[in-house]
């Protein structure tokens, strides 16, 4: 019973941390200008973060979805955007 509680607590913490995680990295884009790579749990979070990063309009260069399995019942989905801000003068 104690192991079940420990596993449940760990799974809950991983779920909460995973839901709150949005990673933003600045990268050189295909044309050499500044782009941003955004990774998050769902595409709505990515769009929101893209707007925050750019402070306004942006162009989506690429989208991605990654599904990974951590065991029998644990599946994690990550969404990604590669964007170029329209308001940075690039």
Buried (B, 14 or more C-beta within 10 A) or exposed (E): EEEEEEEEEEEEEEEEEEEEEBEBEEEEBEEEEEBBBBBBBEEEBBBBBBBEBBEEEBBEBEEEEEEEEEEEEEEEEBBBBBBBBEEEEE
